Amino acid sequence: MILVVYFTKLDYIKITMELYIRSERDQMKKIISKILIVILLISSCIGTINVAPVTVNAATKTNWPKGPSIYGQTGVLIEASTGTVLYDKKCNKKMYPASITKIMTALLTIENCKMDEMVTFSDATIHSIQYGDANMGCSVGEKMTVKDCLYALMLQSANEVATALGEHIAGSTKNFAEMMNKRAKEAGALNTHFANANGLHDPNHYVTAYDMAMITRAASKYSVFNDIVNTTTYTIKHNNKRKTDATAIQRHKMVWPTSGYYYDGIIGGKTGFTDQSGTTLVTYAKRNGMTLIAVVLHSNGTNVYKDTKELLDYGFNNFGLQNVSNNDKRFDSDNKVTLQSPFCNTTDSIYIDKTSNIVLPKTAKFSQLTSDVKFNYTKDSFATITYKYGDKSVGTAKVVYSSDSGKTDSTVTVASTTASQQTTTAANNTGNNKNSETAVAKNNSGKDSSNKESSTTVSNKNSKKSSFKLPGFFVPLVIVIIIIVVVVLVLILTNKRLNQIRESKRNRRY
């Protein structure tokens, strides 16, 4: 009986060890597959067949078109799709915004409410404004739809409506201000602090020109917002407190076709004024597929429209969009290396997102750019390329990673890149104006954005190549050698591990 139990136990150990060995082998196959993929991805940063080092004449600061001299104390012009700063006059200086604050209020309303929701005006809301403040003449207990509120907010600049929307969404002005500050950071507005929903003066309520452009950029992604700010008049129907219809009238003069300030291609924007902020204005327009956002802070009267027109004209006359994938051929299908992996059943490919654009001066060529690559492997992105023209960032492009499963063998496709792994700042100062600053916020100082010069260059069909070229077989040969070395090492380690398992098995047997 004892012998039967003993040998039964030995058989159990034997079966267990065999299963363990098989499991170890399967695991090693997976490891080898992953190693092969990693090697291929790394090789994309080293080079491929027929890729030579490139030298270009990098643009200098003087190549950037000279911007206008605006009356406003601070201002900025950005291209909406890329976020590229085209013009900057102290765009990171903290200033009082006045009613352009309502762009953020509208953004949060659109993201958190349905258009047919009913907003009730509280006693605190109605009595939060003073005589002379812009309003819609709402009454305590009045009920309006979110849609009507948004038109009253953006066209009539109704301050009680802004407060009512904040209370409706967050329960209180304080809670809504917290939501505003959180959303501002998400939009890239890092030097902004909101204290209320309407922009009435508060020493702790401030923005920067750049931040307002980024907030507007976020809002402009919603078609309902674009429709509202592009409207000249809107009728608010009578309700439980309002016996007759009311009309909300657009205050932004550049939206009115009959106005002497009308701008061709205008989408909309928002006006603002307090004694402390001066005249503020946010405007965005679209021409030839390019959308520009102009922000002017602390201007005076109609000078703000003159400033805005000059900024928009400067942008449309001097800049244009260029598609990255059509120009940067480092990840092109004609410039890649393929390698078979016997252990994987997926096909992985790396390529530049075909929708990625950059904005360049019309006199500039893509071949004059330098680039920085930040490797940030995610679910659908392998890296981000930041392009620079001289010392100016002009946009980014994603290097997309995709995978197709179900194939017997795996083919991992990679391409070359000559760019370094450095990051750049999105906002760049482009203005040349030397106007004096006016402090507006106590204990709030502005910060200027800065960027590090990129030391790498873009390889494309227009680049000038050096006389030295790698042999066509060199890089593939190196890759093969690396793979062989890795596989041999893995096999040695695997065999060593299996020997240890067998030795342990023999010891248990005896």
Backbone hydrogen bonds, N-H to C=O, Kabsch-Sander energy under -0.5 kcal/mol:
donor,donor_aa,acceptor,acceptor_aa,energy
5,V,1,M,-2.4
6,Y,2,I,-2.3
7,F,3,L,-2.8
8,T,4,V,-2.4
9,K,5,V,-2.1
10,L,6,Y,-2.0
11,D,7,F,-2.5
12,Y,8,T,-2.1
13,I,9,K,-2.4
14,K,10,L,-2.5
15,I,11,D,-2.7
16,T,12,Y,-2.4
17,M,13,I,-2.6
18,E,14,K,-2.2
19,L,15,I,-2.3
20,Y,16,T,-2.0
21,I,17,M,-2.4
22,R,18,E,-2.4
23,S,19,L,-2.2
24,E,20,Y,-2.4
25,R,21,I,-2.2
26,D,22,R,-2.4
27,Q,23,S,-2.4
28,M,24,E,-2.1
29,K,25,R,-1.8
30,K,26,D,-1.8
31,I,27,Q,-2.2
32,I,28,M,-2.7
33,S,29,K,-2.2
34,K,30,K,-2.3
35,I,31,I,-2.5
36,L,32,I,-2.3
37,I,33,S,-2.1
38,V,34,K,-2.5
39,I,35,I,-2.5
40,L,36,L,-2.1
41,L,37,I,-2.4
42,I,38,V,-2.6
43,S,39,I,-2.2
44,S,40,L,-0.9
44,S,41,L,-0.6
45,C,42,I,-1.5
46,I,43,S,-1.0
47,G,43,S,-2.2
51,V,48,T,-1.5
52,A,50,N,-0.6
55,T,464,K,-2.2
58,A,56,V,-1.2
59,A,368,Q,-1.0
63,N,60,T,-1.7
64,W,61,K,-1.3
70,I,68,P,-0.8
73,Q,297,L,-0.8
73,Q,298,H,-1.4
74,T,297,L,-1.5
75,G,89,K,-2.1
76,V,295,V,-2.0
77,L,87,Y,-2.1
78,I,293,I,-2.3
79,E,84,T,-2.2
80,A,78,I,-0.5
80,A,291,T,-2.9
83,G,79,E,-2.5
86,L,77,L,-3.0
86,L,84,T,-0.6
87,Y,77,L,-1.6
89,K,75,G,-2.8
93,K,90,K,-1.8
95,M,207,V,-3.5
100,I,97,P,-1.1
101,T,98,A,-1.6
102,K,99,S,-2.0
103,I,100,I,-1.7
104,M,101,T,-1.4
105,T,101,T,-1.3
106,A,102,K,-2.6
107,L,103,I,-2.2
108,L,104,M,-2.4
109,T,105,T,-1.9
110,I,106,A,-2.6
111,E,107,L,-1.9
112,N,108,L,-1.1
112,N,109,T,-0.5
113,C,109,T,-1.7
117,E,114,K,-1.6
119,V,144,M,-3.6
121,F,142,E,-2.3
122,S,120,T,-0.6
126,I,122,S,-2.0
127,H,123,D,-2.1
128,S,125,T,-1.2
129,I,126,I,-0.7
133,D,130,Q,-2.1
141,G,121,F,-3.5
142,E,139,S,-1.9
144,M,119,V,-2.2
146,V,117,E,-1.9
147,K,115,M,-2.2
149,C,145,T,-2.4
150,L,146,V,-2.4
151,Y,147,K,-1.8
152,A,148,D,-2.3
153,L,149,C,-2.4
154,M,150,L,-2.5
155,L,151,Y,-2.3
156,Q,151,Y,-0.8
158,A,152,A,-1.9
159,N,134,A,-2.6
162,A,158,A,-1.5
163,T,159,N,-1.9
164,A,160,E,-2.2
165,L,161,V,-2.4
166,G,162,A,-2.1
167,E,163,T,-2.4
168,H,164,A,-2.3
169,I,165,L,-2.2
170,A,166,G,-2.7
171,G,167,E,-1.7
176,F,172,S,-2.1
177,A,173,T,-2.3
178,E,174,K,-1.7
179,M,175,N,-1.8
180,M,176,F,-2.5
181,N,177,A,-2.3
182,K,178,E,-2.1
183,R,179,M,-2.5
184,A,180,M,-2.2
185,K,181,N,-1.6
186,E,182,K,-1.7
187,A,183,R,-1.6
188,G,185,K,-1.3
189,A,184,A,-2.9
190,L,188,G,-1.1
193,H,206,Y,-2.6
205,H,202,D,-2.4
206,Y,193,H,-2.4
206,Y,204,N,-0.6
207,V,95,M,-3.0
210,Y,91,C,-2.5
212,M,208,T,-2.3
213,A,209,A,-1.8
214,M,210,Y,-2.0
215,I,211,D,-2.3
216,T,212,M,-2.4
217,R,213,A,-2.2
218,A,214,M,-1.8
219,A,215,I,-2.2
220,S,216,T,-2.7
221,K,218,A,-0.9
222,Y,219,A,-1.9
223,S,221,K,-0.5
226,N,222,Y,-1.8
227,D,223,S,-2.5
228,I,224,V,-1.9
229,V,225,F,-2.3
230,N,226,N,-1.0
231,T,228,I,-1.6
234,Y,248,A,-2.0
236,I,234,Y,-0.6
236,I,246,A,-3.7
237,K,235,T,-0.6
239,N,242,R,-1.4
243,K,241,K,-0.7
246,A,236,I,-2.8
248,A,234,Y,-3.2
248,A,246,A,-0.5
249,I,247,T,-0.5
250,Q,232,T,-3.4
251,R,155,L,-0.7
253,K,251,R,-0.9
255,V,252,H,-1.7
256,W,252,H,-0.5
256,W,253,K,-0.7
259,S,256,W,-1.4
262,Y,259,S,-1.2
263,Y,254,M,-1.8
266,I,263,Y,-1.9
267,I,284,Y,-2.4
268,G,284,Y,-1.7
270,K,282,V,-2.1
272,G,280,T,-1.6
274,T,278,G,-0.9
278,G,274,T,-2.2
279,T,299,S,-1.6
280,T,272,G,-2.7
281,L,296,V,-2.3
282,V,270,K,-2.4
283,T,294,A,-2.6
284,Y,268,G,-2.5
285,A,292,L,-1.9
286,K,265,G,-2.8
287,R,290,M,-2.3
290,M,287,R,-2.3
292,L,285,A,-2.6
293,I,78,I,-2.7
294,A,283,T,-3.5
295,V,76,V,-2.4
296,V,281,L,-2.4
297,L,74,T,-2.6
299,S,279,T,-3.0
303,N,300,N,-2.0
304,V,301,G,-1.2
305,Y,302,T,-1.0
306,K,302,T,-1.5
307,D,303,N,-2.8
308,T,304,V,-2.0
309,K,305,Y,-2.5
310,E,306,K,-2.1
311,L,307,D,-2.1
312,L,308,T,-2.6
313,D,309,K,-2.8
314,Y,310,E,-2.1
315,G,311,L,-2.0
316,F,312,L,-2.7
317,N,313,D,-2.4
318,N,314,Y,-1.3
319,F,315,G,-1.6
320,G,360,L,-2.1
322,Q,358,I,-2.9
324,V,356,S,-2.5
325,S,356,S,-0.5
327,N,324,V,-2.0
328,D,324,V,-3.2
329,K,327,N,-0.8
329,K,459,S,-0.5
332,D,329,K,-1.5
335,N,332,D,-1.9
337,V,414,V,-1.8
339,L,412,V,-0.8
341,S,410,S,-2.0
347,T,404,D,-2.8
348,D,346,T,-0.6
348,D,411,T,-0.8
349,S,402,S,-2.2
350,I,413,T,-0.6
351,Y,400,V,-2.0
353,D,398,K,-2.8
356,S,353,D,-1.6
358,I,322,Q,-2.4
359,V,394,V,-2.3
360,L,320,G,-2.6
362,K,318,N,-2.4
364,A,361,P,-1.8
368,Q,365,K,-1.8
369,L,366,F,-1.7
370,T,388,K,-2.3
372,D,386,T,-2.4
373,V,420,S,-3.5
374,K,372,D,-0.5
374,K,384,T,-2.7
375,F,373,V,-0.6
376,N,374,K,-0.7
376,N,382,F,-0.7
378,T,381,S,-3.4
382,F,399,V,-3.8
383,A,399,V,-1.3
384,T,374,K,-2.3
385,I,397,A,-3.2
386,T,372,D,-3.0
386,T,384,T,-0.5
387,Y,385,I,-0.5
387,Y,395,G,-2.7
388,K,370,T,-2.8
389,Y,392,K,-2.9
390,G,388,K,-0.6
392,K,389,Y,-1.7
394,V,387,Y,-2.4
395,G,387,Y,-0.7
397,A,385,I,-2.1
399,V,383,A,-3.6
400,V,351,Y,-2.9
400,V,398,K,-0.9
401,Y,380,D,-1.2
402,S,349,S,-2.2
404,D,347,T,-2.2
406,G,345,N,-1.1
407,K,345,N,-1.1
410,S,341,S,-1.6
412,V,339,L,-1.4
413,T,348,D,-2.7
413,T,411,T,-0.6
414,V,337,V,-1.5
414,V,412,V,-0.5
416,S,330,R,-0.7
416,S,335,N,-0.6
417,T,44,S,-0.6
420,S,371,S,-0.6
422,Q,420,S,-1.3
430,T,428,N,-0.5
431,G,88,D,-0.6
444,N,441,A,-1.6
445,S,443,N,-0.5
447,K,92,N,-1.5
458,V,369,L,-1.2
460,N,458,V,-0.6
463,S,460,N,-1.6
464,K,55,T,-0.7
465,K,463,S,-0.6
466,S,53,P,-1.7
474,F,471,P,-1.3
475,V,471,P,-0.6
477,L,473,F,-2.1
478,V,474,F,-2.4
479,I,475,V,-2.5
480,V,476,P,-2.5
481,I,477,L,-2.5
482,I,478,V,-2.5
483,I,479,I,-2.5
484,I,480,V,-2.6
485,V,481,I,-2.6
486,V,482,I,-2.5
487,V,483,I,-2.8
488,V,484,I,-2.7
489,L,485,V,-2.4
490,V,486,V,-2.6
491,L,487,V,-2.6
492,I,488,V,-2.5
493,L,489,L,-2.5
494,T,490,V,-2.6
495,N,491,L,-3.0
496,K,492,I,-2.4
497,R,493,L,-2.3
498,L,494,T,-2.6
499,N,495,N,-2.4
500,Q,496,K,-1.9
501,I,497,R,-2.0
502,R,498,L,-2.5
503,E,499,N,-2.6
504,S,500,Q,-2.3
505,K,501,I,-2.0
506,R,502,R,-2.5
507,N,503,E,-2.1
508,R,504,S,-1.8
509,R,505,K,-1.7
510,Y,506,R,-1.8
